[in-house]
């Protein structure tokens, strides 16, 4: 069915008494729908498209730019319709595009808090800075002192709210950092004064340049004895991040997050930059929010942490979130306070979904007459099924595969694990994901692992007692970790063990057998002359040849010259050799001596 607000053109009186025709056109529109919006016959519209060199059938889509040109040629005043169509599968890119275009729309916009992401190299003090701001101790509770999830919350400065998103600094979490940059309005780049610009710092700077995100630099740890803020500023300048005091446009604050020095200045800089950028949104429309993290609570069920990009989410609304759906039955802010609604830039936790959402999924209100469930099922079909199928990083069936099942506390950690494993060379052996999921390790995981000969890896999750007993009975390996790179190291080590042994052979010399002095089962003492190379006494193997035909293999147990044990005999010299092996030797046979070294395995 057509949306009536788009079918009938909006008209308004002009100064000369004529009426101008105003229409709203979506970002993409079928030719049939486009004709309905313009209120003209489809055949006339197709003819108009053909005049402009565009061949399109009635059910094919054209983009907004094309539609706008045609509509303006027909004397329509055009604006882009930023509403989401009922059957549209909205993406993160679409949401960001909507937010960017809202600024130039005729919609009633209101000021919204800036969304700020804190970025920087691991251990440079990002989380400590956030802790100082929100007066909570998160850093001390994190495994290994590394932020492994995204967290979001709001604080207030001069009566104005600021939304913060914390992203991991460890190299394992590049995708999560990039997502934080995409969602944010402002980035605070933290660089330690005693360490300078590091690999993740450079990576972040590239993101910031690419996304054109307004940036504030925080030079942290200025209270350290070996702090050198000037060096940091020079290194940033070398990367085209020019601070204000050096004639650039980037605000810079020297701080000590641990000792709360200069932190207020950071907040002031954020408020000032937000005022300059003038962030606004349409709070009157249905909310569109981005999933930062999701997990399954044993008592509350699936829980999703989201940040509202535009519009307003309300308790009681039916929503679709990627493959899942539900009704918002409860909503909380970062302090755990209940909310009835969440306005633009608000980070909130929502309860009521039927399953855990995927990171980057979009929460969109189901405003159709059809139920959210039906719509979600259609979306799931488009996304190639409701269940995650086993997938391998390398689909070559001729190489060994390590079958694994990943269970994690939140969806973002699964994404990070998959990302890291994807960077490991897997031409010789490969990882096959039998299944991944959020929540504790259960009996069904063990049954699946048993049938697939898989190993279960748990990250920040527990193993249920029943599942633990089943795993012991079925000889299923279950390994749990609290630090992500320790889990990855375990998988790497298992992949290395699966690699075939690689042995390097080195030929060292040849000997002509001149006499046989002693024979017993599997051992003979013989004499001969070294005809090439040399013979050494340690860790040497022997290939036996008779008239150029290989007839056997043995090892050298003892080497003598003039009946005295010796370590080496060179070309042209005679020696005695104790040969260990089953081959029956004859005078005239040739010994070819060689060594073998087991090579270190590399993926």
DANORJO-V658604 format. One record per pair of residues at least 6 apart in sequence whose ideal C-beta (glycine too) atoms are under 8 Angstrom apart, sorted by sequence separation. I is the first residue (numbers start at 1). J is the second residue. D is the distance in whole Angstrom. If there is no record, write none. Layout:
i->(I/I)
j->(J/J)
d->(D/D)
This chain:
i->(13/14/35/49/56/72/84/88/103/120/131/139/142/155/156/167/181/191/207/221/236/237/242/244/255/256/257/296/297/313/319/332/333/342/357/366/380/408/448/449/470/471/481/518/519/544/545/559/560/569/579/12/35/38/49/71/102/119/131/154/155/208/222/236/241/242/243/244/245/255/295/296/306/318/319/331/332/368/424/449/471/518/543/544/558/559/11/12/29/54/62/118/130/131/139/154/168/169/242/243/244/254/255/294/295/318/319/330/331/406/437/463/479/516/517/544/559/561/11/25/35/118/138/154/155/167/168/237/241/243/253/294/318/319/331/339/366/377/392/408/481/516/517/543/544/559/566/11/12/32/35/46/68/84/153/154/167/191/219/233/255/294/317/331/421/435/446/468/516/517/543/544/559/10/11/31/34/46/67/118/127/128/152/153/237/255/293/294/316/317/331/406/445/467/479/515/516/542/9/10/25/46/54/68/118/127/152/167/189/253/293/316/406/515/541/542/561/579/9/10/24/49/138/152/167/219/233/253/291/292/315/316/333/334/350/390/435/513/514/515/541/542/561/563/9/10/23/31/52/84/151/152/166/219/291/292/314/315/333/434/513/514/541/542/561/577/23/31/127/150/151/165/189/291/292/313/315/333/334/418/434/441/456/463/513/514/540/541/560/561/42/64/82/150/189/253/290/315/332/333/512/540/559/560/6/52/150/187/289/290/304/331/332/441/463/511/512/559/560/6/31/52/150/165/251/289/313/331/418/434/440/462/511/558/559/5/82/134/147/149/165/189/217/233/289/290/331/332/354/461/511/512/537/558/559/6/82/127/147/148/288/289/330/331/434/441/456/458/510/511/558/49/52/80/126/130/134/147/187/251/287/288/330/440/441/443/446/455/456/458/459/460/509/510/535/537/556/557/48/123/133/146/147/148/251/288/302/328/329/330/414/439/440/441/442/445/449/454/455/456/457/458/459/460/510/537/556/557/82/146/147/177/181/287/288/328/329/414/440/441/443/447/455/456/457/458/459/509/510/536/556/557/122/146/217/287/289/302/315/328/414/440/442/443/446/450/455/457/509/511/535/555/556/31/45/48/80/82/148/229/285/286/287/315/327/442/446/449/459/508/509/554/555/31/32/48/79/150/177/181/187/189/191/193/195/215/217/285/286/287/314/315/326/441/450/507/508/509/554/555/6/31/32/79/177/181/186/187/188/189/191/192/193/194/283/284/285/287/314/326/399/402/404/406/411/440/443/449/508/554/9/30/31/34/171/185/186/187/188/189/190/191/192/193/281/282/283/284/313/314/325/326/393/399/400/401/402/404/405/408/410/446/459/508/537/553/554/7/9/30/31/150/171/174/178/182/184/185/186/187/188/189/191/192/193/281/282/283/312/313/324/325/393/399/400/401/402/403/404/405/406/407/408/409/449/537/538/552/554/6/7/9/30/31/134/150/170/177/181/186/188/190/194/281/287/291/312/324/399/400/401/402/404/405/406/407/408/446/457/537/552/553/2/6/8/30/31/133/169/193/205/209/286/291/312/319/324/393/399/401/403/405/406/407/536/537/552/7/29/181/194/196/222/312/321/323/324/394/407/446/508/536/551/28/29/34/38/194/217/219/222/223/311/324/393/394/407/457/535/2/28/40/130/193/194/205/216/217/218/219/222/308/310/319/396/407/457/523/534/535/28/29/193/196/197/215/216/217/218/219/220/221/223/308/309/313/322/323/534/27/28/34/38/130/193/196/205/216/217/219/220/221/223/308/309/321/322/394/534/27/202/216/218/220/221/308/313/324/393/441/534/542/544/556/26/29/38/197/223/307/308/323/392/393/407/533/551/25/127/193/196/197/218/222/307/308/322/392/393/441/455/530/532/542/544/126/192/222/307/308/321/322/392/405/417/530/531/535/546/113/191/306/307/321/325/391/392/530/544/25/197/305/306/321/390/391/417/530/535/546/25/126/305/306/320/321/390/405/529/530/546/218/305/306/319/320/390/405/529/530/545/546/124/191/304/319/327/388/390/414/529/530/544/545/25/116/118/122/123/303/304/319/320/326/403/413/528/544/113/116/117/118/122/303/318/319/325/388/405/413/527/528/544/545/23/113/114/115/116/117/118/119/121/122/218/303/317/318/325/388/527/543/544/113/114/116/117/118/120/122/302/304/317/388/403/405/407/527/528/542/543/113/115/117/119/216/301/313/325/403/404/405/407/408/409/410/526/527/542/300/302/325/403/404/405/406/407/408/409/525/526/542/543/189/301/302/304/313/320/324/359/403/404/405/407/408/409/525/541/542/23/25/27/216/289/302/304/318/319/323/358/359/402/404/406/408/525/526/540/541/21/22/23/24/25/26/27/216/302/311/318/357/407/524/525/540/541/20/21/22/23/24/25/26/287/292/302/320/356/523/524/540/541/21/22/23/24/25/320/323/359/523/539/20/22/24/26/216/306/322/323/523/536/119/522/535/26/129/214/289/304/320/517/522/526/531/283/296/323/431/514/522/533/119/129/193/283/295/322/524/119/282/294/390/509/117/214/281/294/323/528/117/126/281/294/420/431/511/125/294/420/117/124/279/291/293/429/511/9/27/117/124/125/190/291/292/417/421/115/116/119/124/291/416/420/424/115/116/117/118/119/120/123/291/426/429/516/27/115/116/117/118/119/120/121/290/291/417/421/429/516/114/115/116/117/119/120/121/124/290/291/413/417/424/428/516/114/116/118/120/123/290/291/513/515/289/290/513/514/121/124/288/289/513/6/288/513/121/287/288/512/513/121/124/287/513/121/122/188/286/287/512/513/121/286/511/512/120/121/510/511/120/286/356/510/3/188/356/510/511/3/356/509/510/120/186/509/119/507/508/96/507/508/186/404/507/508/119/186/506/119/129/185/402/505/506/92/505/506/129/186/505/506/128/185/402/504/402/503/504/185/503/125/503/504/124/125/402/502/503/124/501/502/400/501/502/501/499/499/162/496/496/183/496/162/495/162/183/157/158/157/160/492/155/162/157/158/157/160/295/295/294/295/293/294/293/293/291/292/183/132/129/131/132/183/165/129/132/128/128/133/132/125/125/129/133/129/152/150/151/165/296/298/150/295/296/149/163/294/295/152/116/151/150/152/114/114/114/113/114/114/113/111/112/111/112/111/112/110/109/110/112/109/110/109/110/108/429/107/428/108/103/105/107/426/102/107/425/102/154/424/102/153/154/179/153/179/99/152/153/163/165/151/163/176/161/163/98/115/154/95/154/153/95/152/90/92/82/83/84/82/84/102/99/98/99/98/96/95/95/115/112/113/114/112/113/112/113/110/176/176/175/176/175/173/172/175/174/173/172/168/172/149/150/149/149/148/95/92/94/148/92/91/90/90/84/86/87/86/86/87/86/89/87/89/148/172/172/170/170/172/143/148/148/146/144/146/143/144/143)
j->(19/20/41/55/62/78/90/94/109/126/137/145/148/161/162/173/187/197/213/227/242/243/248/250/261/262/263/302/303/319/325/338/339/348/363/372/386/414/454/455/476/477/487/524/525/550/551/565/566/575/585/19/42/45/56/78/109/126/138/161/162/215/229/243/248/249/250/251/252/262/302/303/313/325/326/338/339/375/431/456/478/525/550/551/565/566/19/20/37/62/70/126/138/139/147/162/176/177/250/251/252/262/263/302/303/326/327/338/339/414/445/471/487/524/525/552/567/569/20/34/44/127/147/163/164/176/177/246/250/252/262/303/327/328/340/348/375/386/401/417/490/525/526/552/553/568/575/21/22/42/45/56/78/94/163/164/177/201/229/243/265/304/327/341/431/445/456/478/526/527/553/554/569/21/22/42/45/57/78/129/138/139/163/164/248/266/304/305/327/328/342/417/456/478/490/526/527/553/21/22/37/58/66/80/130/139/164/179/201/265/305/328/418/527/553/554/573/591/22/23/37/62/151/165/180/232/246/266/304/305/328/329/346/347/363/403/448/526/527/528/554/555/574/576/23/24/37/45/66/98/165/166/180/233/305/306/328/329/347/448/527/528/555/556/575/591/38/46/142/165/166/180/204/306/307/328/330/348/349/433/449/456/471/478/528/529/555/556/575/576/58/80/98/166/205/269/306/331/348/349/528/556/575/576/23/69/167/204/306/307/321/348/349/458/480/528/529/576/577/24/49/70/168/183/269/307/331/349/436/452/458/480/529/576/577/24/101/153/166/168/184/208/236/252/308/309/350/351/373/480/530/531/556/577/578/26/102/147/167/168/308/309/350/351/454/461/476/478/530/531/578/70/73/101/147/151/155/168/208/272/308/309/351/461/462/464/467/476/477/479/480/481/530/531/556/558/577/578/70/145/155/168/169/170/273/310/324/350/351/352/436/461/462/463/464/467/471/476/477/478/479/480/481/482/532/559/578/579/105/169/170/200/204/310/311/351/352/437/463/464/466/470/478/479/480/481/482/532/533/559/579/580/146/170/241/311/313/326/339/352/438/464/466/467/470/474/479/481/533/535/559/579/580/56/70/73/105/107/173/254/310/311/312/340/352/467/471/474/484/533/534/579/580/57/58/74/105/176/203/207/213/215/217/219/221/241/243/311/312/313/340/341/352/467/476/533/534/535/580/581/33/58/59/106/204/208/213/214/215/216/218/219/220/221/310/311/312/314/341/353/426/429/431/433/438/467/470/476/535/581/37/58/59/62/199/213/214/215/216/217/218/219/220/221/309/310/311/312/341/342/353/354/421/427/428/429/430/432/433/436/438/474/487/536/565/581/582/36/38/59/60/179/200/203/207/211/213/214/215/216/217/218/220/221/222/310/311/312/341/342/353/354/422/428/429/430/431/432/433/434/435/436/437/438/478/566/567/581/583/36/37/39/60/61/164/180/200/207/211/216/218/220/224/311/317/321/342/354/429/430/431/432/434/435/436/437/438/476/487/567/582/583/33/37/39/61/62/164/200/224/236/240/317/322/343/350/355/424/430/432/434/436/437/438/567/568/583/39/61/213/226/228/254/344/353/355/356/426/439/478/540/568/583/61/62/67/71/227/250/252/255/256/344/357/426/427/440/490/568/36/62/74/164/227/228/239/250/251/252/253/256/342/344/353/430/441/491/557/568/569/63/64/228/231/232/250/251/252/253/254/255/256/258/343/344/348/357/358/569/63/64/70/74/166/229/232/241/252/253/255/256/257/259/344/345/357/358/430/570/64/239/253/255/257/258/345/350/361/430/478/571/579/581/593/64/67/76/235/261/345/346/361/430/431/445/571/589/64/166/232/235/236/257/261/346/347/361/431/432/480/494/569/571/581/583/166/232/262/347/348/361/362/432/445/457/570/571/575/586/154/232/347/348/362/366/432/433/571/585/67/239/347/348/363/432/433/459/572/577/588/68/169/348/349/363/364/433/448/572/573/589/262/349/350/363/364/434/449/573/574/589/590/169/236/349/364/372/433/435/459/574/575/589/590/71/162/164/168/169/349/350/365/366/372/449/459/574/590/160/163/164/165/169/350/365/366/372/435/452/460/574/575/591/592/71/161/162/163/164/165/166/167/169/170/266/351/365/366/373/436/575/591/592/162/163/165/166/167/169/171/351/353/366/437/452/454/456/576/577/591/592/163/165/167/169/266/351/363/375/453/454/455/457/458/459/460/576/577/592/351/353/376/454/455/456/457/458/459/460/576/577/593/594/241/353/354/356/365/372/376/411/455/456/457/459/460/461/577/593/594/76/78/80/269/342/355/357/371/372/376/411/412/455/457/459/461/578/579/593/594/75/76/77/78/79/80/81/270/356/365/372/411/461/578/579/594/595/75/76/77/78/79/80/81/342/347/357/375/411/578/579/595/596/77/78/79/80/81/376/379/415/579/595/77/79/81/83/273/363/379/380/580/593/177/580/593/85/188/273/348/363/379/576/581/585/590/343/356/383/491/574/582/593/180/190/254/344/356/383/585/181/344/356/452/571/180/277/344/357/386/591/181/190/345/358/484/495/575/190/359/485/183/190/345/357/359/495/577/76/94/184/191/192/257/358/359/484/488/183/184/187/192/359/484/488/492/184/185/186/187/188/189/192/360/495/498/585/97/185/186/187/188/189/190/191/360/361/487/491/499/586/185/186/187/188/190/191/192/195/361/362/484/488/495/499/587/186/188/190/192/195/362/363/585/587/362/363/586/587/195/198/362/363/587/81/363/588/197/363/364/588/589/198/201/364/590/199/200/266/364/365/590/591/200/365/590/591/200/201/590/591/201/367/437/591/85/270/438/592/593/86/439/592/593/204/270/593/204/592/593/182/593/594/273/491/594/595/207/274/594/208/218/274/491/594/595/182/595/596/220/277/596/597/220/277/494/596/495/596/597/279/597/220/598/599/220/221/498/598/599/221/598/599/498/599/601/601/601/603/267/601/602/290/603/270/603/271/292/267/268/268/271/603/267/274/270/271/271/274/409/410/410/411/410/411/411/412/411/412/307/257/255/257/258/309/292/257/260/257/258/263/263/257/258/263/267/266/292/292/293/307/438/440/293/438/439/293/307/438/439/305/270/305/305/307/270/273/274/274/277/279/279/278/279/279/280/280/281/280/280/281/283/281/282/282/283/282/603/282/603/284/280/282/284/603/280/285/603/281/333/603/282/333/334/359/334/360/281/334/335/345/347/334/346/359/345/347/288/307/346/288/347/347/290/347/288/290/282/285/286/285/288/310/309/309/310/310/309/309/310/345/343/344/345/344/345/345/346/344/412/415/415/416/416/416/416/419/419/419/419/416/420/410/412/412/413/413/362/360/362/416/362/362/362/364/364/367/368/368/370/375/375/379/378/382/460/484/485/484/485/488/460/483/484/483/482/484/482/483/483)
d->(6/5/7/7/6/6/5/8/7/5/6/7/7/7/7/7/6/6/8/6/8/8/3/7/6/7/7/6/5/8/7/6/6/4/8/4/5/5/7/7/7/8/4/7/8/7/7/7/6/4/7/7/4/7/6/5/6/7/6/5/6/5/6/7/8/7/5/6/7/4/8/7/8/7/6/7/6/6/8/5/5/4/6/5/7/6/5/6/7/7/8/5/7/6/8/7/6/8/6/7/7/6/6/7/6/8/7/7/5/6/8/7/7/6/5/4/7/6/7/7/8/8/8/5/7/6/7/6/6/4/5/7/5/6/7/6/6/8/6/7/7/8/7/8/7/8/7/6/6/6/4/7/5/8/8/7/5/6/5/6/7/4/7/8/5/7/7/7/5/6/6/7/7/8/7/7/6/8/8/6/6/5/7/6/8/6/7/7/7/5/6/6/6/8/6/7/8/7/5/4/6/7/6/8/6/4/7/8/7/5/5/6/8/4/7/5/7/8/7/7/8/7/7/5/4/5/7/5/5/5/5/8/7/6/7/8/6/5/5/8/7/7/7/7/5/8/5/6/8/8/8/7/8/7/7/6/7/7/7/6/8/5/5/6/5/7/6/6/7/6/5/5/6/5/6/7/7/6/8/7/7/6/7/6/5/6/7/7/6/7/6/5/5/6/7/6/6/5/7/8/5/4/6/4/8/7/6/8/4/6/7/5/5/5/7/4/5/7/8/6/7/7/8/6/5/6/7/7/7/5/8/8/7/8/6/8/6/6/6/7/6/7/7/7/5/6/5/8/8/7/5/5/7/7/8/8/6/5/7/6/7/6/8/7/5/6/7/7/7/6/4/6/8/6/7/8/6/5/6/8/5/5/4/5/7/7/5/8/7/7/7/8/6/5/7/7/6/4/6/7/5/7/6/8/7/5/7/5/6/7/5/7/5/4/6/7/8/8/5/4/6/4/6/6/5/4/7/7/6/7/8/8/8/7/5/7/4/8/7/7/6/7/8/7/8/7/8/6/6/7/7/5/6/5/7/4/6/8/7/5/7/6/8/5/4/4/7/7/3/6/6/8/8/5/7/7/7/7/7/5/7/5/5/5/5/5/5/8/6/5/5/5/5/7/5/7/7/6/8/5/5/6/7/5/8/7/6/4/7/4/7/7/4/5/5/7/6/5/5/7/8/5/6/6/7/7/7/7/8/7/7/8/6/5/8/8/8/8/5/4/8/7/6/7/6/8/6/5/7/2/7/7/7/7/7/8/5/5/5/5/5/6/5/5/7/6/7/7/7/8/7/5/7/7/8/7/7/7/8/8/6/6/6/6/8/6/8/5/7/6/6/8/6/7/6/7/6/7/7/7/8/7/7/5/5/4/6/5/5/5/5/6/6/6/5/5/5/5/6/5/8/8/8/7/8/7/7/6/6/7/7/6/7/8/8/7/8/7/5/7/5/5/4/7/8/6/7/6/6/8/7/7/7/5/4/6/6/5/6/5/7/7/7/5/7/5/7/7/6/6/8/7/8/8/5/8/4/8/6/4/5/7/8/7/6/7/3/7/6/6/5/8/5/7/6/7/7/5/6/7/7/5/6/5/6/6/6/5/6/7/7/4/7/6/5/7/7/7/7/5/7/7/6/4/7/5/7/7/8/7/6/5/5/8/7/5/7/7/6/5/6/8/6/6/7/6/5/4/5/5/5/6/8/7/7/7/6/7/6/7/7/8/7/5/5/6/6/7/7/7/7/8/6/5/8/4/5/4/5/5/7/7/5/5/8/6/7/8/5/6/6/6/8/7/7/6/7/4/7/7/5/8/5/5/6/6/8/6/6/6/5/7/8/7/7/8/3/7/8/8/7/6/6/7/5/7/8/8/5/7/5/7/4/6/8/6/7/6/7/7/5/7/8/7/7/7/7/5/7/5/7/7/6/5/6/5/7/6/7/7/7/6/8/8/8/8/6/6/7/6/5/8/5/6/5/6/5/5/7/8/7/8/7/7/7/7/7/8/7/8/5/7/6/4/7/6/7/8/7/6/5/6/5/7/8/5/7/7/7/7/8/8/4/7/7/6/4/6/8/7/7/7/6/7/6/4/6/5/5/5/6/6/6/5/6/6/5/4/6/6/7/7/8/6/7/7/8/7/6/7/8/6/8/8/5/5/7/5/7/5/4/5/6/6/8/7/7/7/7/6/6/7/7/7/7/8/7/7/7/6/4/4/4/5/5/5/5/4/4/6/6/6/7/8/8/7/8/7/5/6/5/7/8/7/7/7/5/7/7/8/5/6/7/5/8/6/5/7/6/7/6/5/7/6/7/6/5/6/5/6/7/7/7/8/8/7/8/7/5/8/4/7/5/8/7/7/7/8/5/4/6/5/6/5/7/8/7/6/6/7/5/6/6/7/8/8/7/6/5/7/6/7/6/6/7/4/8/6/5/7/5/5/8/6/6/5/6/8/6/8/7/7/7/7/6/8/5/5/6/7/7/6/7/7/6/7/6/7/7/5/7/8/5/8/7/4/6/4/4/7/7/6/5/7/7/8/7/8/6/7/8/7/5/8/5/7/5/7/7/8/4/6/6/8/7/7/6/7/6/6/6/4/6/6/5/7/5/7/8/8/7/6/7/6/8/5/6/7/5/5/5/5/6/4/7/7/4/7/7/6/8/5/7/7/7/7/6/7/7/8/7/7/7/7/6/7/5/6/6/8/8/6/7/6/6/7/8/7/7/7/7/6/4/6/7/7/6/8/7/6/7/4/4/8/8/7/7/6/7/7/6/6/7/4/4/7/8/7/5/6/4/6/6/8/7/8/7/4/5/7/8/8/8/7/7/6/5/4/7/5/7/7/6/6/7/5/6/8/7/6/8/7/7/7/5/5/7/7/8/7/8/5/7/8/7/6/7/6/5/5/6/7/4/6/6/6/6/6/7/7/8/6/4/5/8/7/8/5/7/7/5/8/6/7/6/6/7/8/4/8/7/6/7/8/8/7/6/6/8/5/5/6/7/5/5/7/5/8/7/6/5/7/8/8/7/7/4/5/4/6/6/5/5/7/7/7/7/6/5/8/7/5/8/6/5/4/6/7/7/8/6/6/8/8/6/6/7/4/8/7/5/8/8/5/7/6/6/5/6/4/7/8/6/8/6/5/7/7/4/7/6/6/8/8/7/7/7/5/6/7/6/6/8/6/7/3/6/7/7/8/5/7/8/7/8/7/6/7/6/7/5/6/6/7/3/7/6/8/7/8/8/7/6/5/8/5/7/8/5/8/5/7/8/7/4/4/5/8/8/6/7/6/6/7/5/6/5/7/8/7/8/5/6/6/6/7/6/6/5/8/8/7/7/5/5/6/7/8/4/8/8/8/6/8/6/8/6/6/8/7/7/8/8/6/7/8/8/4/4/5)
